Amino acid sequence: MLFRIEKRKQQDWESLETIKELVTQAQNAIYSGEYDKVKKFISPAIEIAILQSPDVAKADRRNMILKIGQELKELGLQSTKVPKRSLYSIMQRSLPQIDAVREVELASLEQLFQQNGQ
């Protein structure tokens, strides 16, 4: 049996195809004026994909959810269309402030996925 261990200084965010595609879907939906669709369906799908991804370190999952959520929120508030950011550029941003309600939501999601062995 042969194992390969690779250490990188930075995560290759663009290689996370499923998450990247969901973020693109969310961005497209926001540009189309379907922000409710993003909030109800696509954002939860992004969070689940991140929490289930074996390619995202557990320590990075919460930060990734927060940064993508902030990006989509800001994109929805823009009065003009701004260029879409890549997943890499989203992840290079600083962490947004988190309120108590969002903190509880994230803790509940993390606990749910830990109980289910994800």
N, CA, C and O of each residue as an XYZ file, in Angstrom:
472
protein
N       0.843     -1.162      0.000
C       0.000      0.000      0.000
C       0.899      1.238      0.000
O       1.877      1.315      0.743
N       0.553      2.179     -0.829
C       1.346      3.393     -0.971
C       0.488      4.593     -0.590
O      -0.628      4.755     -1.085
N       1.015      5.424      0.288
C       0.336      6.646      0.697
C       1.166      7.835      0.274
O       2.394      7.778      0.224
N       0.483      8.893     -0.023
C       1.173     10.133     -0.357
C       0.630     11.212      0.558
O      -0.578     11.442      0.618
N       1.509     11.857      1.254
C       1.126     12.959      2.125
C       1.699     14.228      1.520
O       2.888     14.314      1.211
N       0.831     15.198      1.361
C       1.254     16.451      0.757
C       0.890     17.589      1.694
O      -0.228     17.647      2.206
N       1.812     18.473      1.911
C       1.560     19.624      2.773
C       1.661     20.889      1.930
O       2.620     21.088      1.184
N       0.661     21.725      2.066
C       0.645     22.989      1.342
C       0.485     24.121      2.330
O      -0.113     23.957      3.393
N       1.013     25.252      1.975
C       0.872     26.423      2.843
C      -0.520     27.009      2.750
O      -1.014     27.588      3.717
N      -1.172     26.866      1.582
C      -2.503     27.415      1.388
C      -3.412     26.360      0.784
O      -2.970     25.484      0.042
N      -4.681     26.460      1.115
C      -5.701     25.588      0.546
C      -5.899     25.952     -0.920
O      -5.895     27.131     -1.275
N      -6.073     24.949     -1.767
C      -6.378     25.176     -3.168
C      -7.896     25.274     -3.305
O      -8.555     24.298     -3.665
N      -8.444     26.445     -3.021
C      -9.883     26.632     -2.976
C     -10.550     26.318     -4.304
O     -11.664     25.793     -4.332
N      -9.887     26.631     -5.392
C     -10.494     26.432     -6.709
C     -10.666     24.956     -7.061
O     -11.394     24.638     -8.002
N     -10.030     24.062     -6.346
C     -10.173     22.632     -6.624
C     -11.432     22.043     -5.983
O     -11.761     20.880     -6.219
N     -12.124     22.826     -5.187
C     -13.349     22.365     -4.526
C     -14.532     22.584     -5.472
O     -15.329     23.504     -5.286
N     -14.631     21.733     -6.476
C     -15.580     21.927     -7.580
C     -17.030     22.056     -7.139
O     -17.728     22.962     -7.595
N     -17.499     21.178     -6.268
C     -18.898     21.221     -5.851
C     -19.230     22.536     -5.165
O     -20.244     23.165     -5.467
N     -18.381     22.942     -4.250
C     -18.613     24.198     -3.524
C     -18.505     25.373     -4.483
O     -19.318     26.297     -4.438
N     -17.510     25.338     -5.341
C     -17.313     26.419     -6.312
C     -18.536     26.561     -7.221
O     -18.964     27.678     -7.510
N     -19.102     25.437     -7.672
C     -20.287     25.476     -8.536
C     -21.503     26.037     -7.801
O     -22.286     26.794     -8.375
N     -21.658     25.663     -6.531
C     -22.780     26.187     -5.748
C     -22.642     27.696     -5.526
O     -23.636     28.421     -5.574
N     -21.438     28.163     -5.287
C     -21.218     29.606     -5.114
C     -21.549     30.336     -6.418
O     -22.166     31.400     -6.392
N     -21.150     29.781     -7.533
C     -21.465     30.383     -8.832
C     -22.972     30.412     -9.067
O     -23.502     31.402     -9.571
N     -23.669     29.324     -8.702
C     -25.133     29.302     -8.821
C     -25.761     30.405     -7.969
O     -26.688     31.088     -8.403
N     -25.247     30.564     -6.763
C     -25.772     31.601     -5.871
C     -25.527     32.986     -6.461
O     -26.423     33.830     -6.445
N     -24.340     33.225     -6.974
C     -24.026     34.522     -7.572
C     -24.947     34.792     -8.759
O     -25.472     35.898     -8.895
N     -25.148     33.799     -9.615
C     -26.030     33.957    -10.777
C     -27.466     34.224    -10.356
O     -28.147     35.051    -10.962
N     -27.932     33.531     -9.322
C     -29.294     33.739     -8.837
C     -29.465     35.151     -8.278
O     -30.502     35.781     -8.484
N     -28.457     35.642     -7.577
C     -28.531     37.006     -7.041
C     -28.585     38.004     -8.187
O     -29.373     38.949     -8.143
N     -27.761     37.812     -9.212
C     -27.786     38.712    -10.369
C     -29.133     38.679    -11.079
O     -29.539     39.663    -11.698
N     -29.827     37.540    -10.987
C     -31.141     37.404    -11.616
C     -32.270     37.891    -10.712
O     -33.443     37.816    -11.078
N     -31.912     38.390     -9.532
C     -32.917     38.898     -8.613
C     -33.600     37.817     -7.785
O     -34.668     38.052     -7.220
N     -33.004     36.654     -7.710
C     -33.599     35.530     -6.977
C     -32.910     35.343     -5.616
O     -32.446     34.250     -5.289
N     -32.853     36.410     -4.846
C     -32.146     36.354     -3.568
C     -32.833     35.405     -2.582
O     -32.157     34.751     -1.788
N     -34.170     35.323     -2.622
C     -34.880     34.392     -1.737
C     -34.487     32.945     -2.034
O     -34.340     32.135     -1.119
N     -34.319     32.629     -3.304
C     -33.881     31.284     -3.693
C     -32.507     30.977     -3.096
O     -32.246     29.866     -2.637
N     -31.650     31.975     -3.114
C     -30.309     31.797     -2.539
C     -30.418     31.547     -1.042
O     -29.796     30.619     -0.525
N     -31.195     32.359     -0.340
C     -31.312     32.223      1.110
C     -31.958     30.900      1.515
O     -31.529     30.276      2.485
N     -32.977     30.468      0.786
C     -33.720     29.266      1.174
C     -33.064     27.964      0.716
O     -33.138     26.958      1.421
N     -32.431     27.970     -0.441
C     -31.965     26.711     -1.019
C     -30.455     26.624     -1.244
O     -29.809     25.668     -0.815
N     -29.907     27.619     -1.910
C     -28.506     27.503     -2.319
C     -27.553     27.701     -1.148
O     -26.590     26.947     -1.009
N     -27.800     28.697     -0.302
C     -26.918     28.904      0.863
C     -26.881     27.683      1.785
O     -25.796     27.274      2.199
N     -28.036     27.086      2.121
C     -27.968     25.856      2.925
C     -27.223     24.726      2.218
O     -26.516     23.951      2.862
N     -27.377     24.631      0.900
C     -26.652     23.599      0.147
C     -25.147     23.835      0.204
O     -24.368     22.886      0.294
N     -24.739     25.099      0.153
C     -23.321     25.440      0.269
C     -22.801     25.027      1.643
O     -21.734     24.422      1.752
N     -23.551     25.352      2.681
C     -23.124     25.005      4.040
C     -22.993     23.494      4.212
O     -22.025     23.019      4.807
N     -23.951     22.745      3.700
C     -23.898     21.286      3.798
C     -22.703     20.745      3.023
O     -21.996     19.861      3.507
N     -22.476     21.271      1.827
C     -21.335     20.812      1.018
C     -20.019     21.070      1.736
O     -19.116     20.234      1.697
N     -19.903     22.204      2.383
C     -18.674     22.526      3.111
C     -18.502     21.581      4.301
O     -17.418     21.042      4.522
N     -19.573     21.385      5.061
C     -19.485     20.534      6.247
C     -19.248     19.068      5.904
O     -18.692     18.327      6.715
N     -19.660     18.642      4.715
C     -19.475     17.255      4.309
C     -18.190     17.030      3.523
O     -17.797     15.884      3.305
N     -17.546     18.072      3.105
C     -16.381     17.935      2.238
C     -15.177     17.367      2.989
O     -14.758     17.915      4.008
N     -14.630     16.272      2.483
C     -13.416     15.734      3.096
C     -12.180     16.565      2.728
O     -11.104     16.380      3.299
N     -12.347     17.472      1.778
C     -11.226     18.290      1.312
C     -11.100     19.624      2.035
O     -10.154     20.374      1.791
N     -12.045     19.928      2.924
C     -11.972     21.158      3.708
C     -11.660     20.755      5.144
O     -12.393     19.979      5.756
N     -10.577     21.287      5.665
C     -10.184     20.973      7.040
C     -11.274     21.440      7.998
O     -11.904     22.475      7.782
N     -11.487     20.668      9.053
C     -12.525     21.027     10.023
C     -12.325     22.436     10.557
O     -13.299     23.152     10.789
N     -11.100     22.836     10.751
C     -10.806     24.171     11.275
C     -11.183     25.276     10.286
O     -11.394     26.418     10.694
N     -11.270     24.953      8.996
C     -11.593     25.950      7.971
C     -13.077     26.024      7.640
O     -13.515     26.988      7.013
N     -13.853     25.037      8.041
C     -15.254     24.955      7.608
C     -16.084     26.155      8.054
O     -16.782     26.760      7.240
N     -16.020     26.495      9.306
C     -16.811     27.620      9.823
C     -16.413     28.918      9.122
O     -17.276     29.690      8.705
N     -15.114     29.158      8.994
C     -14.648     30.385      8.347
C     -15.098     30.447      6.894
O     -15.449     31.514      6.391
N     -15.086     29.311      6.228
C     -15.500     29.267      4.833
C     -16.987     29.611      4.714
O     -17.375     30.390      3.844
N     -17.809     29.040      5.574
C     -19.243     29.334      5.568
C     -19.479     30.821      5.809
O     -20.292     31.443      5.125
N     -18.773     31.387      6.777
C     -18.954     32.805      7.101
C     -18.526     33.715      5.955
O     -19.228     34.671      5.625
N     -17.388     33.424      5.353
C     -16.883     34.283      4.277
C     -17.778     34.220      3.042
O     -18.066     35.250      2.432
N     -18.214     33.031      2.675
C     -19.093     32.914      1.504
C     -20.427     33.578      1.786
O     -20.967     34.272      0.924
N     -20.965     33.376      2.981
C     -22.228     34.021      3.347
C     -22.140     35.528      3.291
O     -23.053     36.188      2.797
N     -21.054     36.077      3.791
C     -20.854     37.528      3.759
C     -20.740     38.031      2.321
O     -21.304     39.068      1.971
N     -20.017     37.300      1.507
C     -19.874     37.684      0.099
C     -21.228     37.721     -0.598
O     -21.529     38.672     -1.320
N     -22.041     36.700     -0.388
C     -23.355     36.650     -1.036
C     -24.276     37.735     -0.500
O     -25.060     38.315     -1.251
N     -24.186     38.005      0.773
C     -24.995     39.078      1.369
C     -24.616     40.420      0.754
O     -25.488     41.196      0.364
N     -23.325     40.690      0.668
C     -22.866     41.952      0.085
C     -23.253     42.047     -1.387
O     -23.633     43.116     -1.864
N     -23.160     40.954     -2.092
C     -23.513     40.933     -3.510
C     -24.992     41.250     -3.692
O     -25.366     41.944     -4.637
N     -25.825     40.750     -2.802
C     -27.261     41.008     -2.868
C     -27.629     42.440     -2.548
O     -28.691     42.915     -2.953
N     -26.760     43.139     -1.820
C     -27.020     44.526     -1.448
C     -26.511     45.523     -2.488
O     -26.834     46.708     -2.415
N     -25.725     45.059     -3.448
C     -25.160     45.949     -4.461
C     -26.261     46.453     -5.383
O     -27.129     45.684     -5.797
N     -26.228     47.719     -5.701
C     -27.229     48.271     -6.612
C     -26.834     48.053     -8.070
O     -27.679     48.115     -8.963
N     -25.563     47.800     -8.304
C     -25.102     47.513     -9.661
C     -24.394     46.169     -9.648
O     -23.939     45.690     -8.610
N     -24.317     45.591    -10.806
C     -23.644     44.301    -10.903
C     -22.141     44.504    -10.813
O     -21.551     45.272    -11.573
N     -21.552     43.817     -9.890
C     -20.102     43.838     -9.744
C     -19.572     42.500    -10.245
O     -20.315     41.518    -10.273
N     -18.318     42.442    -10.636
C     -17.788     41.170    -11.125
C     -17.865     40.093    -10.051
O     -17.692     40.366     -8.863
N     -18.126     38.879    -10.483
C     -18.164     37.748     -9.552
C     -16.758     37.479     -9.042
O     -15.789     37.566     -9.797
N     -16.651     37.158     -7.778
C     -15.365     36.797     -7.199
C     -15.200     35.281     -7.278
O     -16.171     34.529     -7.198
N     -13.983     34.865     -7.432
C     -13.691     33.435     -7.402
C     -13.733     32.956     -5.963
O     -13.660     33.758     -5.033
N     -13.849     31.655     -5.782
C     -13.834     31.089     -4.439
C     -12.518     31.442     -3.750
O     -12.500     31.725     -2.552
N     -11.431     31.426     -4.494
C     -10.129     31.791     -3.934
C     -10.150     33.223     -3.385
O      -9.709     33.460     -2.260
N     -10.659     34.175     -4.174
C     -10.658     35.567     -3.720
C     -11.613     35.776     -2.542
O     -11.357     36.612     -1.675
N     -12.706     35.024     -2.509
C     -13.618     35.108     -1.361
C     -12.900     34.648     -0.101
O     -13.028     35.276      0.950
N     -12.154     33.569     -0.196
C     -11.486     33.002      0.977
C     -10.300     33.838      1.434
O      -9.808     33.632      2.544
N      -9.827     34.767      0.625
C      -8.720     35.636      1.019
C      -9.196     36.828      1.844
O      -8.381     37.538      2.433
N     -10.497     37.051      1.890
C     -11.050     38.165      2.645
C     -10.957     37.899      4.141
O     -10.800     36.756      4.569
N     -11.055     38.954      4.923
C     -11.052     38.783      6.373
C     -12.412     38.248      6.817
O     -13.406     38.371      6.102
N     -12.436     37.657      8.002
C     -13.685     37.106      8.530
C     -14.662     38.216      8.878
O     -14.267     39.240      9.436
N     -15.938     38.022      8.553
C     -16.934     39.031      8.927
C     -17.300     38.892     10.397
O     -17.011     37.879     11.033
N     -17.939     39.927     10.920
C     -18.475     39.859     12.274
C     -19.602     38.833     12.289
O     -20.330     38.690     11.308
N     -19.742     38.124     13.398
C     -20.794     37.120     13.499
C     -21.673     37.453     14.703
O     -21.179     37.750     15.791
N     -22.996     37.398     14.482
C     -23.906     37.682     15.589
C     -24.239     36.396     16.342
O     -23.907     35.303     15.883
N     -24.879     36.522     17.471
C     -25.165     35.384     18.344
C     -26.073     34.359     17.673
O     -25.897     33.156     17.865
N     -27.036     34.822     16.895
C     -27.957     33.902     16.217
C     -27.207     33.041     15.213
O     -27.399     31.826     15.166
N     -26.361     33.659     14.420
C     -25.590     32.914     13.421
C     -24.620     31.953     14.103
O     -24.396     30.847     13.612
N     -24.052     32.364     15.215
C     -23.142     31.511     15.982
C     -23.859     30.237     16.424
O     -23.307     29.142     16.314
N     -25.078     30.378     16.918
C     -25.868     29.222     17.357
C     -26.206     28.328     16.169
O     -26.120     27.104     16.275
N     -26.587     28.920     15.042
C     -26.899     28.140     13.836
C     -25.704     27.304     13.400
O     -25.842     26.113     13.119
N     -24.539     27.922     13.344
C     -23.336     27.209     12.920
C     -22.963     26.104     13.897
O     -22.589     25.007     13.483
N     -23.062     26.387     15.179
C     -22.749     25.364     16.190
C     -23.695     24.178     16.066
O     -23.275     23.028     16.195
N     -24.972     24.454     15.815
C     -25.952     23.376     15.649
C     -25.650     22.531     14.421
O     -25.711     21.303     14.477
N     -25.325     23.185     13.315
C     -24.975     22.457     12.095
C     -23.738     21.596     12.298
O     -23.714     20.430     11.903
N     -22.712     22.172     12.914
C     -21.479     21.418     13.155
C     -21.759     20.215     14.041
O     -21.242     19.126     13.795
N     -22.571     20.407     15.066
C     -22.898     19.310     15.973
C     -23.690     18.229     15.239
O     -23.441     17.041     15.442
N     -24.632     18.620     14.398
C     -25.424     17.672     13.635
C     -24.531     16.799     12.758
O     -24.699     15.580     12.718
N     -23.588     17.415     12.061
C     -22.724     16.653     11.169
C     -21.719     15.805     11.927
O     -21.307     14.758     11.428
N     -21.314     16.224     13.114
C     -20.432     15.402     13.933
C     -21.166     14.177     14.441
O     -20.585     13.093     14.502
N     -22.443     14.327     14.811
C     -23.230     13.203     15.298
C     -23.469     12.183     14.200
O     -23.550     10.984     14.467
N     -23.584     12.653     12.968
C     -23.831     11.765     11.844
C     -22.552     11.202     11.244
O     -22.581     10.560     10.194
N     -21.433     11.443     11.909
C     -20.169     10.875     11.454
C     -19.584     11.502     10.219
O     -18.792     10.866      9.524
N     -19.945     12.718      9.926
C     -19.438     13.390      8.723
C     -18.111     14.018      8.999
O     -17.521     14.632      8.109
